[in-house]
Amino acid sequence: MDYEIKYKPSYSMLVVKLEPNESVTAEAGAMTYMQPSIEVKTRKREKSLLGTIGLTLLGRQSFFVNDYEAKGKSGEVAFVAAPVGDIEILEVKPNQGYIIQSASYIASTQSVDLDMKWQGFTKGLFGQGLFMLKAKGEGNLFINTFGAIDKHTLAADQTLIVDNFHLVAFSDTCDYKVRKFGGLKSTILGGEGLVTEIKGPGDVYIQTKNLREFVEWLWTLLGPRVNSRAR
């Protein structure tokens, strides 16, 4: 499958060029344009209804995804994500998968499977509205970020502590644990909340902007106007 990521790093768009019978799966609502030779089929994300519901409720991903396949001749289809930021490709291998923030998924090849990360991770983030998925199988996985992508490659003896709202993805070869930022006082007053301590070997992908903080900043501008009109 041939692809190009255009307009990096702030307004990235993924353009996929499919040969006849090639296909790519994308998050619902991600498509920006496609050529007439592309056929679209909508399906449940998981093979089982229970798996789809679980991925939707816990992973905050769409109940349905779209499969785009070139029929008869080659064709082009393009995808973008809602946040203003970058798009990166991760190569998923049988012995190397990734744990990704659910909101960062944009598209993948057919042989990549998305599943909920077992409860050891989701429990740590429950209540913050942030959920992680596990990508496994073999193929290409495309992720999007809010802001630029900051990649760190950790050796086996290296550890990185990442704010959870800046964490995009990391290799499943890494060990990790979710913990509070400092003590209880730091967690409440420091503005960090929960962090993830990640130990190599593997890669860690971080987004330079924090969507939660951006929304809070935006509300400082819009809030007074909204409140004044509500009176």
N, C-alpha and C positions, 0 to 999 in steps of 0.2 A: 504494500500500500504506500503510495506516494503522498506526502503532505507538506504543507508549508505553514509556518506561523508568521503572520504578517503584523506590522504596526507595533512590534515590541518596543519598549516593555510596558507602556501604560495602557494602550488600547488594543491589546492583542486579539487577533482573530485566527482561528484554525481553519485552514482550507485543505480539504482532503480530496485527492484525485483517485477515483476508483476505476479499475479496469473491469471489464465485463465479469459479472458474478462475484466481484469483491464487495464487501459490506463493512459498515462501521456502525456501532451503537452509540447513541448520544442521549444525554439527559433531555427530558421533555422541555420544549421551549427554547432550546439552545440554537436551533437552526436559524441562519440569517438568509441564505439563499441556496438554491440548488438548480442544476440543469435538468431538462425534461427527461433525460435517460435514467434518472435516479428514481427508484421506486421505494416508497415508504411503507413500512408495516409497524403498527403499534402493538405492543405486547406488555404483559405483566413483567415486572423486573425479575422476579424469581420464578422457577418452574412450579413451585407449590404456592397456593394462595396464602397459606400461613406464613411462608417465608417472605412473600411480597409485603404482607401487612406488617410483619415485624420490621423489615427493612424500612418501610415507609414511616412507621410510628417512632421507632428508635433511631433510625438513621436520618430521618428528616429528608429522605430522597423522594422523588416523584413515584407514585404508584405505578406509572407506566413509563416505558422508554420507547424510543423510536429506532428501528433498524433501517438503515439507508443502504440500498443495494443497486449497483449499476446493472441495468438490463439491456441486452442487445449490443450496447457500445459503452465506451468509457464515459464518465461524467464527473462533475465536480459538485461538492457540497461544502458549505462553510458554517462554522459554529462560533458563538461568542457566549460569554457569561455576563451576569448582571454586574458584578463588581468591576470597578475600573482597575485594571492590573494586567498581569502577565499570564501567559500560558506556557506550560512546560510539559515535556514528554518523559514518562518513566517507562523503562523496559522491564516488564514483568517476566520472570523466568520460573521454571518449576521449583527451583531451590532458592528463589529470591522474590518475595512478594513485598507489598507495602501496606502500611496502615495510614489511611488518609482521612483528613477532615471531610465529612460527608458533603459539605457545601462546596468543596473544591473539585468534585468530580464534574467533568464536562463531556468526555467521550472515551471510548475504548474499542479495541478490536474484539471480534466475536469470542476469541478464546480466553479472554480475561473475565474472571468471575468476581463479582462483588458480594461480600457477605458482611453481616454485622460482626464487629469485633466482639469477642466474648465479654461477659459482664465485668471482667476485671478492669476494663478501661471505661466503659460507659457509666458504671456506677460512680466513678470518680468525677465525672463531668455532669452528672445528672443535676438539673437545676440551673445550669449555666447556659442551656440551650445549645450546647456544642457536643457533637457526636462523631465518632470515628467509625470508619468502615475498613474492612480488610480486602485488599485486591490480591488475588492469586491466580495461578494458571500460567499462561504464556502468551505474550503479545505486547501491544502498546497501550499505555494508559495516559490520557491527557488530563492534566489538572490545571485549574485556574487559581489565581491569587488576588487578594486585594492589596495593590501595591506591587513592588518588585519582588522577585524570588531571591532569597539568600540561602545558598546551599553550603552545608557543612559536612565534610567527610570525616567520620570518627574512627580512630583506631580502636583496638580492643580494650585499651586502657584509658580511653578518653570518655569524658562525660560532659553533657551540655544540659543546662536547665533552661527551659523555654516556656514563656507565657502561653497558656493554652489557646488564646485568641490570635496568637501569631504563629502557632504550629499548624503546618499544612500537611506534611507527610514525613514518614521515616521508614527505613527498611525494617522488615520484620525479623531481621537478624539481630536487631538491637534489643537490649533489655531496657525496661522502662518502669517507672512508677509515678503515679500522680500524687502530689502532696500539696499542702498549703504553702503559700509564700511566706516564709519566715514563721513567726508565731502568730497567734490569733490577732494581736494588735496590728501586726504588719498586714495580715490578710484583710482586715477591715479598713484600716487607714491608708495602707500602701497602694491600694487601687489595683493590685495584681491578681487577687483571688487565688486560683489554683494554678500550679505550674506542673510541667512534666519533666522529670529527670531522666534523660536518655543516655544510655551507655552503649558504646560501639561494640563490635564493628558494624558500620553501615552509614548510610547517608541520611541527613536531616534537612528538610526543606522548610524554610521560614518565610512568612510574608511580612513585608516591611511596614504595613499599615494594619491597624486594629479596627475592625468594623464596629465593634461595640463602642469604642472610644469615639469613633467618627459620628455615630448616631447620637451619642451623648453631647458631643460638641455642637452638632447640628441643632439639637433641641435647645441649647442655650440661646440660639438665634431665633428659632421659631416659637419656642415655648411662651415667651412674653406676649407675642402677637396672638397666639391661640388662646391664651388665658384671658387676654383683654377682650377678645371678641365673644368669649363664652360668658362674660359677665352681663 
